[in-house]
Amino acid sequence: MARRALPSINALRAFEAFARHGRMTLAADELCVTHGAISRQIRQLEEQLGVALTEGPRSRLRMTPEGLKLAQALSPAFDQIEAAVPRPPQVGPRPLVVSCLPTFAMKWLIPRLPRFQAAHPEVPVRVAESNGAFDYRADGIDLAIRMRALGAIYPQDSNVTPFMEHFHGPVMSPEVAASVKPTLEAICALPRLHTRTFPESWSDWARKIPVELPEPASHQEFDHYFYMIEAAVAGLGVAMCPWAFVQRDLISGRLTAPLGFVVGEASIVALTPLADATEHALLFRDWLVAEGRSTPTPPEAACDSAVGR
């Protein structure tokens, strides 16, 4: 077998972590290294490949199209490696296993998780990122977080608890927003970004406005929300995103939402077994409900007021 011509695995890990989080500091926290170490690894990777993977000022670094392509291949590859790595037998209390949408875990749940751990240090929590079908017993899941869309199917033995409204709206980079007129028609005609996780997001939003969507300049689909978000940051088009996923990116200025947000037809829900939910699962569910109530609501849709049609 020919020797694999792969760059440094550490550099690939650093870049993949940055790609998922969109920020060097968060990637550094995940890998327990410094911000500078992540930056050096990515710079070395670019030099080795002879391709720019990132661009923009250090305060708003974003991926290039080549970087996005590489990142989308790296994440499932690292997921497969992680799943195949043998683990020692569990020592100590069994963790509460929470199956969660990957982007929701990164952008909303994990930043709030320290509050739960501080209040309940006796309840270890393991977040398992997934947006697919699951079985409580077979997969060892205590609670699942999903986006409940019209016609969604969950295990029949589930107790479904909505804990947050699903606000969503079109987001894009400030540079893209500045290049077009701030009208609904102009923004909707931009290259349109989609995710396989929730393909009906654009049609859901259009029904709520209401508006008939014009044909965009182009379509591009991504496997996960976090890559679609980074594609929007990179200026590849306009993405329909949940408020919970992009709140921090809007505050930091990486993204802008000139049309505001509307309440979607989906909702974000906690799923627990109907008959034998554990005490810790119910405790976590109630905490999610409280956190959902305390999450700030987004700016309302501006389609009929500040933004002209």
C-alpha positions as CSV (number, residue, x, y, z in Angstrom):
1,M,0.0,0.0,0.0
2,A,1.4,3.4,-1.0
3,R,2.4,5.8,1.8
4,R,-0.4,8.3,2.5
5,A,0.6,11.8,1.6
6,L,-1.2,13.5,4.5
7,P,-0.2,16.7,6.2
8,S,0.2,16.9,10.0
9,I,-2.7,15.3,11.9
10,N,-2.3,18.0,14.6
11,A,-2.6,20.7,12.0
12,L,-5.7,19.1,10.5
13,R,-7.3,18.7,14.0
14,A,-6.6,22.4,14.7
15,F,-8.1,23.5,11.4
16,E,-11.2,21.2,11.8
17,A,-11.8,22.6,15.3
18,F,-11.6,26.2,14.0
19,A,-13.9,25.4,11.1
20,R,-16.6,24.0,13.4
21,H,-16.4,26.8,15.9
22,G,-15.6,29.7,13.6
23,R,-13.2,31.2,16.2
24,M,-9.6,30.4,17.1
25,T,-10.2,30.9,20.9
26,L,-13.0,28.2,20.9
27,A,-10.9,25.8,18.9
28,A,-8.0,26.4,21.4
29,D,-10.3,25.7,24.3
30,E,-11.5,22.4,22.8
31,L,-8.0,21.2,22.1
32,C,-6.5,22.6,25.4
33,V,-3.9,24.7,23.6
34,T,-3.3,28.4,23.2
35,H,-4.9,30.6,20.5
36,G,-1.4,31.1,19.1
37,A,-0.8,27.4,18.7
38,I,-4.0,27.0,16.7
39,S,-3.0,29.9,14.5
40,R,0.5,28.5,13.9
41,Q,-0.9,25.0,13.0
42,I,-3.3,26.5,10.5
43,R,-0.6,28.7,9.0
44,Q,1.7,25.7,8.7
45,L,-1.1,23.6,7.1
46,E,-1.6,26.4,4.5
47,E,2.1,26.5,3.7
48,Q,2.3,22.7,3.4
49,L,-0.7,22.6,1.1
50,G,0.1,25.7,-0.9
51,V,-3.5,26.9,-0.5
52,A,-5.1,29.6,1.5
53,L,-7.7,28.0,3.9
54,T,-8.6,31.2,5.7
55,E,-8.9,34.9,4.8
56,G,-9.8,38.2,6.3
57,P,-8.6,40.2,9.3
58,R,-7.5,38.3,12.5
59,S,-10.6,39.7,14.3
60,R,-13.0,38.2,11.7
61,L,-11.1,35.3,10.2
62,R,-13.2,33.2,7.8
63,M,-12.7,30.2,5.6
64,T,-12.0,30.3,1.9
65,P,-14.0,28.0,-0.4
66,E,-11.0,25.6,-0.4
67,G,-11.0,25.7,3.4
68,L,-14.7,24.9,3.5
69,K,-14.2,21.9,1.2
70,L,-11.5,20.5,3.3
71,A,-13.4,21.1,6.6
72,Q,-16.5,19.3,5.4
73,A,-14.3,16.2,4.6
74,L,-12.4,16.4,7.9
75,S,-15.3,16.4,10.3
76,P,-16.9,13.0,9.3
77,A,-13.4,11.5,9.1
78,F,-12.6,12.5,12.7
79,D,-16.0,11.4,13.8
80,Q,-15.3,7.9,12.4
81,I,-11.9,7.8,14.1
82,E,-13.5,8.9,17.4
83,A,-16.2,6.2,17.1
84,A,-13.7,3.5,16.5
85,V,-11.3,4.3,19.3
86,P,-11.6,1.7,22.2
87,R,-12.6,3.2,25.5
88,P,-11.8,1.9,29.0
89,P,-14.7,0.7,31.2
90,Q,-16.7,3.5,32.8
91,V,-15.4,4.5,36.2
92,G,-17.6,6.5,38.6
93,P,-21.1,7.7,38.1
94,R,-22.6,7.1,34.6
95,P,-22.9,10.4,32.7
96,L,-26.2,11.8,31.5
97,V,-26.0,11.2,27.8
98,V,-27.6,14.1,25.8
99,S,-28.0,13.6,22.0
100,C,-28.0,17.0,20.4
101,L,-27.9,18.7,17.1
102,P,-24.2,19.5,16.4
103,T,-24.6,23.2,15.7
104,F,-27.0,23.7,18.6
105,A,-24.6,22.0,20.9
106,M,-21.7,24.2,19.9
107,K,-23.5,27.5,19.6
108,W,-26.1,27.3,22.4
109,L,-25.9,24.3,24.7
110,I,-22.2,24.0,25.5
111,P,-21.7,27.7,26.3
112,R,-24.5,27.3,28.9
113,L,-23.5,23.9,30.2
114,P,-21.2,25.3,32.9
115,R,-24.2,26.8,34.7
116,F,-25.9,23.3,34.9
117,Q,-22.7,21.7,36.1
118,A,-22.2,24.4,38.7
119,A,-25.7,23.9,40.0
120,H,-25.6,20.0,39.8
121,P,-21.9,18.9,40.1
122,E,-23.1,15.4,40.9
123,V,-24.5,15.0,37.4
124,P,-21.8,14.5,34.8
125,V,-23.1,15.3,31.3
126,R,-21.8,13.8,28.0
127,V,-23.0,15.6,24.8
128,A,-23.3,13.3,21.8
129,E,-23.7,15.3,18.6
130,S,-26.3,13.8,16.3
131,N,-29.3,15.0,14.2
132,G,-30.5,11.6,13.1
133,A,-32.8,8.8,14.3
134,F,-32.0,7.3,17.7
135,D,-33.1,4.6,20.1
136,Y,-32.9,5.4,23.8
137,R,-31.8,1.9,24.9
138,A,-29.7,0.8,22.0
139,D,-27.8,4.1,21.8
140,G,-27.6,4.7,25.6
141,I,-29.4,8.1,25.3
142,D,-31.1,9.7,28.3
143,L,-32.4,12.8,26.6
144,A,-32.3,14.1,23.0
145,I,-32.5,17.7,21.6
146,R,-34.0,18.0,18.2
147,M,-35.7,20.6,16.0
148,R,-39.4,19.6,15.7
149,A,-40.5,20.3,12.1
150,L,-43.8,19.5,10.5
151,G,-44.1,15.8,10.1
152,A,-41.1,15.0,12.2
153,I,-41.0,11.4,13.5
154,Y,-39.5,10.5,16.9
155,P,-39.4,7.3,18.9
156,Q,-43.0,6.5,19.9
157,D,-42.1,6.1,23.5
158,S,-41.0,9.8,23.7
159,N,-42.2,12.6,25.9
160,V,-41.7,15.8,23.8
161,T,-41.1,19.0,25.7
162,P,-40.7,22.2,23.6
163,F,-38.3,24.5,25.4
164,M,-37.5,27.2,22.9
165,E,-39.2,28.9,19.9
166,H,-37.4,28.5,16.6
167,F,-36.7,32.0,15.3
168,H,-34.9,32.1,12.0
169,G,-34.0,34.6,9.3
170,P,-31.5,35.2,6.4
171,V,-28.0,36.0,7.5
172,M,-24.9,37.0,5.5
173,S,-21.5,38.7,5.9
174,P,-21.4,42.5,6.3
175,E,-19.5,42.7,3.0
176,V,-22.3,40.9,1.1
177,A,-25.0,43.0,2.8
178,A,-23.2,46.2,1.8
179,S,-23.0,45.0,-1.8
180,V,-26.8,44.9,-2.4
181,K,-29.8,47.0,-1.8
182,P,-31.4,46.3,1.6
183,T,-34.6,45.0,0.1
184,L,-36.2,41.6,0.5
185,E,-36.0,40.9,-3.3
186,A,-32.4,41.8,-3.6
187,I,-31.3,39.7,-0.5
188,C,-33.4,36.7,-1.6
189,A,-31.9,36.8,-5.0
190,L,-28.4,36.3,-3.6
191,P,-26.7,32.9,-3.9
192,R,-28.8,30.8,-1.5
193,L,-27.1,28.5,1.1
194,H,-28.9,25.4,2.4
195,T,-28.3,22.6,4.9
196,R,-29.4,19.0,4.7
197,T,-30.3,19.2,8.4
198,F,-33.4,21.3,7.7
199,P,-33.9,21.7,3.9
200,E,-37.4,23.3,4.4
201,S,-36.0,26.3,6.2
202,W,-36.4,28.7,3.3
203,S,-39.9,27.7,2.4
204,D,-40.9,27.8,6.1
205,W,-39.6,31.4,6.4
206,A,-41.2,32.5,3.1
207,R,-44.6,31.3,4.4
208,K,-44.2,33.3,7.5
209,I,-43.2,36.6,5.9
210,P,-45.2,35.9,3.5
211,V,-43.3,36.2,0.3
212,E,-42.8,34.2,-2.9
213,L,-39.1,33.5,-3.1
214,P,-37.4,34.7,-6.3
215,E,-35.0,32.3,-8.1
216,P,-31.6,32.9,-6.5
217,A,-28.3,33.4,-8.4
218,S,-27.3,29.9,-7.3
219,H,-27.9,27.2,-4.7
220,Q,-25.3,25.5,-2.5
221,E,-25.9,22.8,0.1
222,F,-23.9,21.8,3.2
223,D,-24.0,18.8,5.5
224,H,-24.2,20.8,8.7
225,Y,-25.4,24.2,9.9
226,F,-22.0,25.2,11.2
227,Y,-20.5,24.8,7.7
228,M,-23.4,26.7,6.1
229,I,-22.8,29.5,8.7
230,E,-19.1,29.7,7.9
231,A,-20.0,29.8,4.2
232,A,-22.1,32.8,4.9
233,V,-19.3,34.4,6.9
234,A,-17.0,33.7,3.9
235,G,-19.3,35.7,1.7
236,L,-20.6,32.7,-0.4
237,G,-24.2,33.8,-0.1
238,V,-27.2,34.2,2.2
239,A,-28.1,31.5,4.7
240,M,-31.4,30.8,6.5
241,C,-30.3,30.3,10.2
242,P,-31.9,29.9,13.6
243,W,-31.4,32.8,15.9
244,A,-29.9,30.4,18.6
245,F,-27.2,29.3,16.1
246,V,-26.0,32.8,15.0
247,Q,-26.6,35.1,18.0
248,R,-22.9,35.3,18.9
249,D,-21.8,35.7,15.3
250,L,-24.2,38.6,14.9
251,I,-23.0,40.3,18.1
252,S,-19.4,39.9,17.1
253,G,-20.1,41.3,13.6
254,R,-19.1,38.2,11.7
255,L,-22.7,38.1,10.3
256,T,-25.6,40.5,9.8
257,A,-29.3,39.9,9.6
258,P,-30.8,43.0,7.8
259,L,-34.3,41.3,7.5
260,G,-34.5,40.3,11.1
261,F,-36.1,37.0,12.3
262,V,-39.5,35.4,12.4
263,V,-40.9,32.6,14.4
264,G,-40.7,29.4,12.4
265,E,-43.0,26.5,12.1
266,A,-40.5,24.3,13.9
267,S,-39.6,24.4,17.6
268,I,-36.6,23.1,19.6
269,V,-37.6,20.2,21.8
270,A,-36.3,17.9,24.5
271,L,-37.2,14.2,24.1
272,T,-37.2,11.9,27.1
273,P,-38.4,8.3,27.4
274,L,-42.1,8.2,28.2
275,A,-42.0,5.4,30.8
276,D,-38.5,5.2,32.4
277,A,-36.9,8.6,32.1
278,T,-34.1,9.0,34.8
279,E,-34.3,11.6,37.5
280,H,-31.2,13.3,36.0
281,A,-32.8,13.4,32.5
282,L,-35.9,15.1,33.9
283,L,-33.7,17.5,35.9
284,F,-31.8,18.4,32.7
285,R,-35.1,18.8,30.7
286,D,-36.4,21.3,33.3
287,W,-33.1,23.2,33.2
288,L,-33.4,23.4,29.4
289,V,-36.9,24.9,29.7
290,A,-35.6,27.5,32.1
291,E,-32.6,28.3,29.9
292,G,-35.0,28.6,26.9
293,R,-37.1,31.1,28.7
294,S,-34.1,33.2,29.6
295,T,-32.6,33.3,26.0
296,P,-33.1,36.8,24.5
297,T,-35.5,37.1,21.6
298,P,-34.1,38.3,18.3
299,P,-34.9,41.5,16.4
300,E,-38.2,41.2,14.6
301,A,-38.5,40.8,10.9
302,A,-38.0,44.1,9.2
303,C,-39.5,43.1,5.9
304,D,-42.6,45.3,6.2
305,S,-41.0,48.3,7.9
306,A,-37.4,49.3,7.9
307,V,-36.4,47.2,4.9
308,G,-38.2,48.0,1.7
309,R,-39.8,45.5,-0.6
